[in-house]
Amino acid sequence: MKTNQIYDQPSAMDFFNRIPDEDAARKYLASGRWPNGVTCIHCGHGEVWTINDGNLYTCKKCRKQFTARTGTVMEDSHIPLRKWIYAMYLMTISRKSISSVQLAKELGITQKSAWFMAHRLRESCQSTTKLSGTCEADETYVGGKEKNKHASKRKHEGRGGTGKSIVFGVKSRNGETRAKVIEVVNRKELHAAVKEAVASGAILYTDDHRGYHGLKDYRRTSVNHSDGQYVKGDAHTNSIESFWAVLKRAHFGTFHHWSKKHLERYVNEFVFKANTNGLPAFDKTGTDCGLTTVRAHMAGMNGKRLTYERLIA
Ligand SMILES: [Zn+2]
């Protein structure tokens, strides 16, 4: 892990120079969502009329209108775009995430708005492309009492500590991570989670949990943790376990308690951070410096929505 990542990042001052007003924020969002030019969100057509000084697009094919926010978690929000993008920046530079109290102070909005905003950003940073190559899969327990944190060692006897949630994760040795909350550690759940995250044909390293048995489409090797074996040749799950360590430090450091209901979105945030680790938060000068975390976030926003009703349901 890069311990100096924060200090290499553009500063808040750089951010405000780069995005001084709403017009700049809108242009920045449009270039992030559509790096190759604005594409109709309704039909995918690549030619649009830009009207109202760039605030509105009309598709030349289906004639439907949309803005840079349409079809994203920001669509129904009255919060200025500049604050949204600044929130993406803050989320990305804070390794342990940012609380809604802190976010509210930084943005000058209510804590309730900040909380809703942060969850919408977490909802929209999830990546769903399947991993390939050599992948490590593992499960862990999050939440509950600190004294139960080694509950994963007992998972072979069934469900872990009470009050804990189970997170399944995969890390490709190429770098990318996927993770999601699962209900129980059994064959049905684990098989479904592996198939959702990993392309068939991949090499898969797991622990010796019986739930992984019978996965046909992968070249699987298990490491027998219950016998104290943690590495067998190249087969180990140390990379995904280091992701668990980051997740758990954030859990106890910033939030103290993640409700089970919202855990999946917190997991999304940390997966996103892991997958964009080492990238600059944004491009300081406006010249193309390749991918940045804020641009990666914006590019993945198409079709992601989270209403307040769903959030509090
Ligand atoms: Zn269209």
py3Dmol code that shows the C-alpha trace and the ligand (Angstrom):
import py3Dmol

protein = """\
ATOM      1  CA  MET A   1       0.000   0.000   0.000  1.00  0.00           C
ATOM      2  CA  LYS A   2       1.135   3.507  -0.810  1.00  0.00           C
ATOM      3  CA  THR A   3       1.411   5.399   2.435  1.00  0.00           C
ATOM      4  CA  ASN A   4       2.180   8.752   0.813  1.00  0.00           C
ATOM      5  CA  GLN A   5      -0.760   8.741  -1.566  1.00  0.00           C
ATOM      6  CA  ILE A   6      -2.558  11.656   0.081  1.00  0.00           C
ATOM      7  CA  TYR A   7       0.444  13.953  -0.171  1.00  0.00           C
ATOM      8  CA  ASP A   8       0.840  13.339  -3.900  1.00  0.00           C
ATOM      9  CA  GLN A   9      -2.723  14.401  -4.540  1.00  0.00           C
ATOM     10  CA  PRO A  10      -3.882  17.744  -5.912  1.00  0.00           C
ATOM     11  CA  SER A  11      -4.932  20.057  -3.094  1.00  0.00           C
ATOM     12  CA  ALA A  12      -8.336  21.597  -2.430  1.00  0.00           C
ATOM     13  CA  MET A  13      -6.861  24.844  -3.799  1.00  0.00           C
ATOM     14  CA  ASP A  14      -5.963  23.053  -7.037  1.00  0.00           C
ATOM     15  CA  PHE A  15      -9.526  21.815  -7.189  1.00  0.00           C
ATOM     16  CA  PHE A  16     -11.066  25.269  -6.877  1.00  0.00           C
ATOM     17  CA  ASN A  17      -8.684  26.650  -9.491  1.00  0.00           C
ATOM     18  CA  ARG A  18      -9.542  23.836 -11.857  1.00  0.00           C
ATOM     19  CA  ILE A  19     -13.300  24.037 -11.283  1.00  0.00           C
ATOM     20  CA  PRO A  20     -13.996  27.663 -10.350  1.00  0.00           C
ATOM     21  CA  ASP A  21     -17.749  27.725 -11.061  1.00  0.00           C
ATOM     22  CA  GLU A  22     -20.815  25.736 -12.103  1.00  0.00           C
ATOM     23  CA  ASP A  23     -20.091  26.106 -15.790  1.00  0.00           C
ATOM     24  CA  ALA A  24     -16.652  24.557 -15.344  1.00  0.00           C
ATOM     25  CA  ALA A  25     -18.187  21.810 -13.189  1.00  0.00           C
ATOM     26  CA  ARG A  26     -20.765  20.967 -15.855  1.00  0.00           C
ATOM     27  CA  LYS A  27     -18.102  20.792 -18.563  1.00  0.00           C
ATOM     28  CA  TYR A  28     -15.952  18.637 -16.306  1.00  0.00           C
ATOM     29  CA  LEU A  29     -18.830  16.250 -15.640  1.00  0.00           C
ATOM     30  CA  ALA A  30     -19.711  16.005 -19.336  1.00  0.00           C
ATOM     31  CA  SER A  31     -16.095  15.266 -20.290  1.00  0.00           C
ATOM     32  CA  GLY A  32     -15.917  12.643 -17.525  1.00  0.00           C
ATOM     33  CA  ARG A  33     -19.141  10.891 -18.471  1.00  0.00           C
ATOM     34  CA  TRP A  34     -18.449  11.051 -22.198  1.00  0.00           C
ATOM     35  CA  PRO A  35     -14.674  11.185 -22.762  1.00  0.00           C
ATOM     36  CA  ASN A  36     -15.207  10.630 -26.503  1.00  0.00           C
ATOM     37  CA  GLY A  37     -17.962  13.215 -26.943  1.00  0.00           C
ATOM     38  CA  VAL A  38     -21.527  13.470 -25.657  1.00  0.00           C
ATOM     39  CA  THR A  39     -23.599  10.357 -26.356  1.00  0.00           C
ATOM     40  CA  CYS A  40     -27.388  10.212 -26.052  1.00  0.00           C
ATOM     41  CA  ILE A  41     -28.337   8.518 -22.792  1.00  0.00           C
ATOM     42  CA  HIS A  42     -31.638   7.372 -24.307  1.00  0.00           C
ATOM     43  CA  CYS A  43     -30.521   5.709 -27.540  1.00  0.00           C
ATOM     44  CA  GLY A  44     -26.718   5.819 -27.543  1.00  0.00           C
ATOM     45  CA  HIS A  45     -26.507   8.041 -30.625  1.00  0.00           C
ATOM     46  CA  GLY A  46     -23.291  10.064 -30.829  1.00  0.00           C
ATOM     47  CA  GLU A  47     -24.622  13.331 -32.274  1.00  0.00           C
ATOM     48  CA  VAL A  48     -26.415  15.910 -30.177  1.00  0.00           C
ATOM     49  CA  TRP A  49     -27.381  19.560 -30.347  1.00  0.00           C
ATOM     50  CA  THR A  50     -26.008  21.559 -27.472  1.00  0.00           C
ATOM     51  CA  ILE A  51     -28.415  24.240 -26.359  1.00  0.00           C
ATOM     52  CA  ASN A  52     -28.903  26.647 -23.487  1.00  0.00           C
ATOM     53  CA  ASP A  53     -25.165  27.357 -23.324  1.00  0.00           C
ATOM     54  CA  GLY A  54     -24.338  23.685 -22.935  1.00  0.00           C
ATOM     55  CA  ASN A  55     -26.786  23.007 -20.126  1.00  0.00           C
ATOM     56  CA  LEU A  56     -29.067  20.892 -22.281  1.00  0.00           C
ATOM     57  CA  TYR A  57     -28.465  18.332 -25.010  1.00  0.00           C
ATOM     58  CA  THR A  58     -30.940  17.206 -27.645  1.00  0.00           C
ATOM     59  CA  CYS A  59     -30.270  13.940 -29.443  1.00  0.00           C
ATOM     60  CA  LYS A  60     -30.201  14.376 -33.237  1.00  0.00           C
ATOM     61  CA  LYS A  61     -31.692  10.907 -33.687  1.00  0.00           C
ATOM     62  CA  CYS A  62     -34.346  10.307 -31.015  1.00  0.00           C
ATOM     63  CA  ARG A  63     -34.810  14.034 -30.300  1.00  0.00           C
ATOM     64  CA  LYS A  64     -34.950  13.434 -26.549  1.00  0.00           C
ATOM     65  CA  GLN A  65     -33.324  15.914 -24.213  1.00  0.00           C
ATOM     66  CA  PHE A  66     -30.954  15.347 -21.335  1.00  0.00           C
ATOM     67  CA  THR A  67     -28.348  17.118 -19.214  1.00  0.00           C
ATOM     68  CA  ALA A  68     -24.980  16.016 -17.873  1.00  0.00           C
ATOM     69  CA  ARG A  69     -26.758  14.885 -14.694  1.00  0.00           C
ATOM     70  CA  THR A  70     -29.548  12.862 -16.340  1.00  0.00           C
ATOM     71  CA  GLY A  71     -29.400   9.143 -15.626  1.00  0.00           C
ATOM     72  CA  THR A  72     -27.030   9.515 -12.682  1.00  0.00           C
ATOM     73  CA  VAL A  73     -27.374   9.696  -8.903  1.00  0.00           C
ATOM     74  CA  MET A  74     -27.223  13.492  -9.283  1.00  0.00           C
ATOM     75  CA  GLU A  75     -30.280  13.759 -11.516  1.00  0.00           C
ATOM     76  CA  ASP A  76     -32.824  14.973  -8.958  1.00  0.00           C
ATOM     77  CA  SER A  77     -30.373  16.818  -6.730  1.00  0.00           C
ATOM     78  CA  HIS A  78     -30.491  20.575  -6.118  1.00  0.00           C
ATOM     79  CA  ILE A  79     -26.922  20.550  -4.839  1.00  0.00           C
ATOM     80  CA  PRO A  80     -24.573  22.395  -7.247  1.00  0.00           C
ATOM     81  CA  LEU A  81     -22.453  20.145  -9.447  1.00  0.00           C
ATOM     82  CA  ARG A  82     -19.305  21.742  -8.146  1.00  0.00           C
ATOM     83  CA  LYS A  83     -20.135  20.440  -4.672  1.00  0.00           C
ATOM     84  CA  TRP A  84     -20.844  16.994  -6.056  1.00  0.00           C
ATOM     85  CA  ILE A  85     -17.485  16.850  -7.788  1.00  0.00           C
ATOM     86  CA  TYR A  86     -15.746  18.236  -4.719  1.00  0.00           C
ATOM     87  CA  ALA A  87     -17.410  15.479  -2.688  1.00  0.00           C
ATOM     88  CA  MET A  88     -16.027  12.885  -5.129  1.00  0.00           C
ATOM     89  CA  TYR A  89     -12.601  14.438  -4.644  1.00  0.00           C
ATOM     90  CA  LEU A  90     -12.910  14.369  -0.841  1.00  0.00           C
ATOM     91  CA  MET A  91     -14.107  10.781  -0.841  1.00  0.00           C
ATOM     92  CA  THR A  92     -11.237   9.695  -3.002  1.00  0.00           C
ATOM     93  CA  ILE A  93      -8.449  11.410  -1.041  1.00  0.00           C
ATOM     94  CA  SER A  94      -9.658  10.225   2.368  1.00  0.00           C
ATOM     95  CA  ARG A  95      -8.329   6.744   2.730  1.00  0.00           C
ATOM     96  CA  LYS A  96     -10.733   5.903   5.535  1.00  0.00           C
ATOM     97  CA  SER A  97     -13.623   7.708   3.861  1.00  0.00           C
ATOM     98  CA  ILE A  98     -15.367  10.794   5.145  1.00  0.00           C
ATOM     99  CA  SER A  99     -18.219  11.020   7.633  1.00  0.00           C
ATOM    100  CA  SER A 100     -21.428  12.852   6.719  1.00  0.00           C
ATOM    101  CA  VAL A 101     -20.705  15.342   9.536  1.00  0.00           C
ATOM    102  CA  GLN A 102     -17.349  16.208   7.980  1.00  0.00           C
ATOM    103  CA  LEU A 103     -18.732  16.263   4.449  1.00  0.00           C
ATOM    104  CA  ALA A 104     -21.539  18.627   5.530  1.00  0.00           C
ATOM    105  CA  LYS A 105     -18.962  21.037   7.002  1.00  0.00           C
ATOM    106  CA  GLU A 106     -16.754  20.925   3.908  1.00  0.00           C
ATOM    107  CA  LEU A 107     -19.638  21.569   1.512  1.00  0.00           C
ATOM    108  CA  GLY A 108     -21.795  23.890   3.585  1.00  0.00           C
ATOM    109  CA  ILE A 109     -24.861  21.651   3.354  1.00  0.00           C
ATOM    110  CA  THR A 110     -26.934  19.894   6.023  1.00  0.00           C
ATOM    111  CA  GLN A 111     -25.727  16.614   7.449  1.00  0.00           C
ATOM    112  CA  LYS A 112     -28.837  14.910   6.086  1.00  0.00           C
ATOM    113  CA  SER A 113     -28.032  16.140   2.578  1.00  0.00           C
ATOM    114  CA  ALA A 114     -24.401  15.098   3.007  1.00  0.00           C
ATOM    115  CA  TRP A 115     -25.411  11.637   4.179  1.00  0.00           C
ATOM    116  CA  PHE A 116     -27.746  11.127   1.214  1.00  0.00           C
ATOM    117  CA  MET A 117     -25.104  12.506  -1.140  1.00  0.00           C
ATOM    118  CA  ALA A 118     -22.367  10.230   0.174  1.00  0.00           C
ATOM    119  CA  HIS A 119     -24.575   7.164  -0.215  1.00  0.00           C
ATOM    120  CA  ARG A 120     -25.469   8.155  -3.752  1.00  0.00           C
ATOM    121  CA  LEU A 121     -21.773   8.492  -4.544  1.00  0.00           C
ATOM    122  CA  ARG A 122     -21.094   5.072  -3.027  1.00  0.00           C
ATOM    123  CA  GLU A 123     -23.968   3.613  -5.041  1.00  0.00           C
ATOM    124  CA  SER A 124     -22.506   4.981  -8.257  1.00  0.00           C
ATOM    125  CA  CYS A 125     -18.880   3.895  -7.970  1.00  0.00           C
ATOM    126  CA  GLN A 126     -19.452   0.180  -8.332  1.00  0.00           C
ATOM    127  CA  SER A 127     -17.695  -1.686 -11.114  1.00  0.00           C
ATOM    128  CA  THR A 128     -19.304  -4.840 -12.485  1.00  0.00           C
ATOM    129  CA  THR A 129     -16.969  -6.119 -15.195  1.00  0.00           C
ATOM    130  CA  LYS A 130     -15.762  -9.625 -14.426  1.00  0.00           C
ATOM    131  CA  LEU A 131     -12.236 -10.287 -13.246  1.00  0.00           C
ATOM    132  CA  SER A 132      -9.920 -12.697 -15.036  1.00  0.00           C
ATOM    133  CA  GLY A 133      -6.426 -14.105 -14.792  1.00  0.00           C
ATOM    134  CA  THR A 134      -5.411 -15.305 -11.338  1.00  0.00           C
ATOM    135  CA  CYS A 135      -7.936 -14.367  -8.674  1.00  0.00           C
ATOM    136  CA  GLU A 136      -8.150 -14.792  -4.910  1.00  0.00           C
ATOM    137  CA  ALA A 137     -11.589 -15.241  -3.355  1.00  0.00           C
ATOM    138  CA  ASP A 138     -12.389 -15.012   0.338  1.00  0.00           C
ATOM    139  CA  GLU A 139     -15.091 -14.013   2.794  1.00  0.00           C
ATOM    140  CA  THR A 140     -14.887 -11.948   5.931  1.00  0.00           C
ATOM    141  CA  TYR A 141     -17.082 -10.758   8.761  1.00  0.00           C
ATOM    142  CA  VAL A 142     -17.667  -7.063   9.394  1.00  0.00           C
ATOM    143  CA  GLY A 143     -19.346  -5.411  12.344  1.00  0.00           C
ATOM    144  CA  GLY A 144     -20.374  -6.891  15.655  1.00  0.00           C
ATOM    145  CA  LYS A 145     -18.023  -6.797  18.582  1.00  0.00           C
ATOM    146  CA  GLU A 146     -14.291  -6.224  18.272  1.00  0.00           C
ATOM    147  CA  LYS A 147     -13.560  -9.349  20.296  1.00  0.00           C
ATOM    148  CA  ASN A 148     -15.204 -11.362  17.522  1.00  0.00           C
ATOM    149  CA  LYS A 149     -12.911 -10.085  14.822  1.00  0.00           C
ATOM    150  CA  HIS A 150     -11.252 -13.437  14.395  1.00  0.00           C
ATOM    151  CA  ALA A 151     -14.626 -14.994  13.713  1.00  0.00           C
ATOM    152  CA  SER A 152     -13.464 -15.852  10.213  1.00  0.00           C
ATOM    153  CA  LYS A 153     -11.394 -18.587  11.816  1.00  0.00           C
ATOM    154  CA  ARG A 154     -14.615 -20.145  13.064  1.00  0.00           C
ATOM    155  CA  LYS A 155     -16.526 -19.870   9.858  1.00  0.00           C
ATOM    156  CA  HIS A 156     -16.015 -23.537   9.084  1.00  0.00           C
ATOM    157  CA  GLU A 157     -18.316 -24.295  11.979  1.00  0.00           C
ATOM    158  CA  GLY A 158     -21.084 -22.300  10.360  1.00  0.00           C
ATOM    159  CA  ARG A 159     -22.192 -18.724  10.697  1.00  0.00           C
ATOM    160  CA  GLY A 160     -19.730 -16.295  12.276  1.00  0.00           C
ATOM    161  CA  GLY A 161     -20.298 -14.010  15.257  1.00  0.00           C
ATOM    162  CA  THR A 162     -23.796 -12.764  15.835  1.00  0.00           C
ATOM    163  CA  GLY A 163     -24.552  -9.274  14.565  1.00  0.00           C
ATOM    164  CA  LYS A 164     -21.855  -9.549  11.946  1.00  0.00           C
ATOM    165  CA  SER A 165     -22.324  -9.154   8.231  1.00  0.00           C
ATOM    166  CA  ILE A 166     -20.551 -11.288   5.692  1.00  0.00           C
ATOM    167  CA  VAL A 167     -18.637  -9.758   2.828  1.00  0.00           C
ATOM    168  CA  PHE A 168     -17.405 -11.851  -0.079  1.00  0.00           C
ATOM    169  CA  GLY A 169     -14.522 -10.515  -2.134  1.00  0.00           C
ATOM    170  CA  VAL A 170     -12.273 -11.354  -5.060  1.00  0.00           C
ATOM    171  CA  LYS A 171      -8.991  -9.746  -5.959  1.00  0.00           C
ATOM    172  CA  SER A 172      -7.328 -10.322  -9.291  1.00  0.00           C
ATOM    173  CA  ARG A 173      -3.556 -10.496  -9.198  1.00  0.00           C
ATOM    174  CA  ASN A 174      -3.787  -7.945 -12.042  1.00  0.00           C
ATOM    175  CA  GLY A 175      -5.023  -5.513  -9.443  1.00  0.00           C
ATOM    176  CA  GLU A 176      -8.810  -5.151  -9.516  1.00  0.00           C
ATOM    177  CA  THR A 177     -11.074  -6.045  -6.602  1.00  0.00           C
ATOM    178  CA  ARG A 178     -14.786  -6.897  -6.432  1.00  0.00           C
ATOM    179  CA  ALA A 179     -16.759  -7.364  -3.206  1.00  0.00           C
ATOM    180  CA  LYS A 180     -20.347  -7.719  -2.084  1.00  0.00           C
ATOM    181  CA  VAL A 181     -22.402  -8.511   0.981  1.00  0.00           C
ATOM    182  CA  ILE A 182     -23.732 -12.062   1.115  1.00  0.00           C
ATOM    183  CA  GLU A 183     -26.316 -13.547   3.464  1.00  0.00           C
ATOM    184  CA  VAL A 184     -24.728 -16.849   4.425  1.00  0.00           C
ATOM    185  CA  VAL A 185     -21.503 -18.667   3.657  1.00  0.00           C
ATOM    186  CA  ASN A 186     -22.726 -21.709   1.791  1.00  0.00           C
ATOM    187  CA  ARG A 187     -22.216 -23.319  -1.576  1.00  0.00           C
ATOM    188  CA  LYS A 188     -25.160 -21.584  -3.250  1.00  0.00           C
ATOM    189  CA  GLU A 189     -24.145 -18.059  -2.176  1.00  0.00           C
ATOM    190  CA  LEU A 190     -20.422 -18.544  -2.772  1.00  0.00           C
ATOM    191  CA  HIS A 191     -20.904 -20.088  -6.200  1.00  0.00           C
ATOM    192  CA  ALA A 192     -23.239 -17.266  -7.241  1.00  0.00           C
ATOM    193  CA  ALA A 193     -20.852 -14.614  -5.900  1.00  0.00           C
ATOM    194  CA  VAL A 194     -17.831 -16.134  -7.667  1.00  0.00           C
ATOM    195  CA  LYS A 195     -19.720 -16.408 -10.968  1.00  0.00           C
ATOM    196  CA  GLU A 196     -20.863 -12.797 -10.723  1.00  0.00           C
ATOM    197  CA  ALA A 197     -17.348 -11.492 -10.091  1.00  0.00           C
ATOM    198  CA  VAL A 198     -15.005 -13.783 -12.025  1.00  0.00           C
ATOM    199  CA  ALA A 199     -14.930 -14.755 -15.696  1.00  0.00           C
ATOM    200  CA  SER A 200     -14.962 -18.500 -16.323  1.00  0.00           C
ATOM    201  CA  GLY A 201     -11.583 -20.046 -17.002  1.00  0.00           C
ATOM    202  CA  ALA A 202      -9.822 -17.939 -14.396  1.00  0.00           C
ATOM    203  CA  ILE A 203      -7.410 -19.412 -11.870  1.00  0.00           C
ATOM    204  CA  LEU A 204      -9.077 -19.171  -8.481  1.00  0.00           C
ATOM    205  CA  TYR A 205      -7.393 -19.433  -5.093  1.00  0.00           C
ATOM    206  CA  THR A 206      -9.660 -19.866  -2.093  1.00  0.00           C
ATOM    207  CA  ASP A 207      -9.484 -21.160   1.438  1.00  0.00           C
ATOM    208  CA  ASP A 208     -10.723 -24.682   2.074  1.00  0.00           C
ATOM    209  CA  HIS A 209     -14.333 -23.784   2.853  1.00  0.00           C
ATOM    210  CA  ARG A 210     -16.589 -26.516   1.463  1.00  0.00           C
ATOM    211  CA  GLY A 211     -18.801 -23.859  -0.109  1.00  0.00           C
ATOM    212  CA  TYR A 212     -16.204 -23.407  -2.850  1.00  0.00           C
ATOM    213  CA  HIS A 213     -16.237 -27.089  -3.785  1.00  0.00           C
ATOM    214  CA  GLY A 214     -17.704 -27.992  -7.131  1.00  0.00           C
ATOM    215  CA  LEU A 215     -16.978 -24.711  -8.945  1.00  0.00           C
ATOM    216  CA  LYS A 216     -16.627 -26.170 -12.418  1.00  0.00           C
ATOM    217  CA  ASP A 217     -15.673 -23.251 -14.619  1.00  0.00           C
ATOM    218  CA  TYR A 218     -12.480 -22.332 -12.785  1.00  0.00           C
ATOM    219  CA  ARG A 219      -9.073 -23.777 -12.117  1.00  0.00           C
ATOM    220  CA  ARG A 220      -9.361 -23.687  -8.352  1.00  0.00           C
ATOM    221  CA  THR A 221      -6.718 -24.377  -5.705  1.00  0.00           C
ATOM    222  CA  SER A 222      -7.553 -24.133  -2.026  1.00  0.00           C
ATOM    223  CA  VAL A 223      -5.245 -23.254   0.832  1.00  0.00           C
ATOM    224  CA  ASN A 224      -6.000 -25.198   3.966  1.00  0.00           C
ATOM    225  CA  HIS A 225      -6.334 -22.410   6.542  1.00  0.00           C
ATOM    226  CA  SER A 226      -7.899 -24.673   9.124  1.00  0.00           C
ATOM    227  CA  ASP A 227      -4.649 -26.698   9.174  1.00  0.00           C
ATOM    228  CA  GLY A 228      -2.586 -23.542   9.543  1.00  0.00           C
ATOM    229  CA  GLN A 229      -1.547 -23.547   5.885  1.00  0.00           C
ATOM    230  CA  TYR A 230      -1.587 -20.086   4.319  1.00  0.00           C
ATOM    231  CA  VAL A 231       0.628 -20.372   1.264  1.00  0.00           C
ATOM    232  CA  LYS A 232       0.918 -23.293  -1.161  1.00  0.00           C
ATOM    233  CA  GLY A 233       3.285 -22.359  -3.959  1.00  0.00           C
ATOM    234  CA  ASP A 234       1.638 -19.420  -5.677  1.00  0.00           C
ATOM    235  CA  ALA A 235      -1.690 -20.231  -4.058  1.00  0.00           C
ATOM    236  CA  HIS A 236      -2.589 -17.860  -1.252  1.00  0.00           C
ATOM    237  CA  THR A 237      -5.289 -15.318  -0.437  1.00  0.00           C
ATOM    238  CA  ASN A 238      -3.030 -12.651   1.054  1.00  0.00           C
ATOM    239  CA  SER A 239      -4.047  -9.935  -1.429  1.00  0.00           C
ATOM    240  CA  ILE A 240      -7.772 -10.102  -0.737  1.00  0.00           C
ATOM    241  CA  GLU A 241      -6.982 -10.364   2.962  1.00  0.00           C
ATOM    242  CA  SER A 242      -5.047  -7.109   2.831  1.00  0.00           C
ATOM    243  CA  PHE A 243      -8.175  -5.535   1.329  1.00  0.00           C
ATOM    244  CA  TRP A 244     -10.156  -6.847   4.311  1.00  0.00           C
ATOM    245  CA  ALA A 245      -7.636  -5.200   6.631  1.00  0.00           C
ATOM    246  CA  VAL A 246      -8.208  -1.803   4.961  1.00  0.00           C
ATOM    247  CA  LEU A 247     -11.974  -2.251   5.111  1.00  0.00           C
ATOM    248  CA  LYS A 248     -11.873  -3.131   8.798  1.00  0.00           C
ATOM    249  CA  ARG A 249      -9.562  -0.264   9.725  1.00  0.00           C
ATOM    250  CA  ALA A 250     -11.973   2.140   8.049  1.00  0.00           C
ATOM    251  CA  HIS A 251     -14.871   0.530   9.819  1.00  0.00           C
ATOM    252  CA  PHE A 252     -13.381   1.054  13.234  1.00  0.00           C
ATOM    253  CA  GLY A 253     -11.610   4.296  12.396  1.00  0.00           C
ATOM    254  CA  THR A 254     -14.201   6.500  10.735  1.00  0.00           C
ATOM    255  CA  PHE A 255     -17.622   5.005  11.142  1.00  0.00           C
ATOM    256  CA  HIS A 256     -17.456   2.782  14.248  1.00  0.00           C
ATOM    257  CA  HIS A 257     -20.619   1.140  13.075  1.00  0.00           C
ATOM    258  CA  TRP A 258     -21.848   0.369   9.608  1.00  0.00           C
ATOM    259  CA  SER A 259     -25.461  -0.654   9.562  1.00  0.00           C
ATOM    260  CA  LYS A 260     -26.050  -3.872   7.715  1.00  0.00           C
ATOM    261  CA  LYS A 261     -28.509  -2.087   5.446  1.00  0.00           C
ATOM    262  CA  HIS A 262     -25.895   0.297   4.071  1.00  0.00           C
ATOM    263  CA  LEU A 263     -22.844  -1.933   4.286  1.00  0.00           C
ATOM    264  CA  GLU A 264     -22.855  -2.845   0.608  1.00  0.00           C
ATOM    265  CA  ARG A 265     -22.422   0.796  -0.383  1.00  0.00           C
ATOM    266  CA  TYR A 266     -19.525   1.296   2.053  1.00  0.00           C
ATOM    267  CA  VAL A 267     -17.952  -1.817   0.575  1.00  0.00           C
ATOM    268  CA  ASN A 268     -18.438  -0.279  -2.904  1.00  0.00           C
ATOM    269  CA  GLU A 269     -16.530   2.790  -1.815  1.00  0.00           C
ATOM    270  CA  PHE A 270     -13.567   0.805  -0.559  1.00  0.00           C
ATOM    271  CA  VAL A 271     -13.510  -1.427  -3.609  1.00  0.00           C
ATOM    272  CA  PHE A 272     -13.461   1.712  -5.761  1.00  0.00           C
ATOM    273  CA  LYS A 273     -10.618   3.176  -3.686  1.00  0.00           C
ATOM    274  CA  ALA A 274      -8.649  -0.058  -4.005  1.00  0.00           C
ATOM    275  CA  ASN A 275      -9.215  -0.146  -7.756  1.00  0.00           C
ATOM    276  CA  THR A 276      -8.128   3.451  -8.281  1.00  0.00           C
ATOM    277  CA  ASN A 277      -5.318   3.458  -5.738  1.00  0.00           C
ATOM    278  CA  GLY A 278      -2.311   5.389  -7.039  1.00  0.00           C
ATOM    279  CA  LEU A 279      -4.270   7.483  -9.553  1.00  0.00           C
ATOM    280  CA  PRO A 280      -4.409  11.254  -9.142  1.00  0.00           C
ATOM    281  CA  ALA A 281      -7.786  12.493  -7.869  1.00  0.00           C
ATOM    282  CA  PHE A 282      -8.237  14.819 -10.827  1.00  0.00           C
ATOM    283  CA  ASP A 283      -6.294  16.530 -13.593  1.00  0.00           C
ATOM    284  CA  LYS A 284      -4.991  19.832 -12.317  1.00  0.00           C
ATOM    285  CA  THR A 285      -4.353  21.673 -15.537  1.00  0.00           C
ATOM    286  CA  GLY A 286      -7.050  20.586 -17.926  1.00  0.00           C
ATOM    287  CA  THR A 287      -4.593  18.824 -20.177  1.00  0.00           C
ATOM    288  CA  ASP A 288      -5.209  15.130 -20.524  1.00  0.00           C
ATOM    289  CA  CYS A 289      -3.243  13.252 -17.868  1.00  0.00           C
ATOM    290  CA  GLY A 290      -5.042   9.949 -18.352  1.00  0.00           C
ATOM    291  CA  LEU A 291      -7.435   8.423 -15.901  1.00  0.00           C
ATOM    292  CA  THR A 292      -8.154  10.069 -12.556  1.00  0.00           C
ATOM    293  CA  THR A 293     -10.304   8.823  -9.695  1.00  0.00           C
ATOM    294  CA  VAL A 294     -12.935  11.540 -10.144  1.00  0.00           C
ATOM    295  CA  ARG A 295     -13.147  10.830 -13.881  1.00  0.00           C
ATOM    296  CA  ALA A 296     -13.352   7.075 -13.223  1.00  0.00           C
ATOM    297  CA  HIS A 297     -16.231   7.744 -10.859  1.00  0.00           C
ATOM    298  CA  MET A 298     -18.068   9.986 -13.329  1.00  0.00           C
ATOM    299  CA  ALA A 299     -17.533   7.581 -16.222  1.00  0.00           C
ATOM    300  CA  GLY A 300     -19.221   4.806 -14.229  1.00  0.00           C
ATOM    301  CA  MET A 301     -22.295   6.803 -13.277  1.00  0.00           C
ATOM    302  CA  ASN A 302     -24.470   5.973 -16.274  1.00  0.00           C
ATOM    303  CA  GLY A 303     -27.689   4.349 -15.155  1.00  0.00           C
ATOM    304  CA  LYS A 304     -26.896   4.458 -11.426  1.00  0.00           C
ATOM    305  CA  ARG A 305     -29.728   5.858  -9.307  1.00  0.00           C
ATOM    306  CA  LEU A 306     -30.543   5.890  -5.608  1.00  0.00           C
ATOM    307  CA  THR A 307     -33.698   7.571  -4.345  1.00  0.00           C
ATOM    308  CA  TYR A 308     -34.066   8.741  -0.783  1.00  0.00           C
ATOM    309  CA  GLU A 309     -37.046   6.392  -0.407  1.00  0.00           C
ATOM    310  CA  ARG A 310     -34.898   3.406  -1.347  1.00  0.00           C
ATOM    311  CA  LEU A 311     -32.068   4.596   0.892  1.00  0.00           C
ATOM    312  CA  ILE A 312     -34.208   4.774   4.014  1.00  0.00           C
ATOM    313  CA  ALA A 313     -36.519   1.845   3.185  1.00  0.00           C
TER     314      ALA A 313
END
"""
ligand_1 = """\
1
ZN
Zn -31.136 9.568 -28.623
"""
view = py3Dmol.view(width=600, height=400)
view.addModel(protein, "pdb")
view.setStyle({"model": 0}, {"cartoon": {"style": "trace"}})
view.addModel(ligand_1, "xyz")
view.setStyle({"model": 1}, {"stick": {}})
view.zoomTo()
view.show()
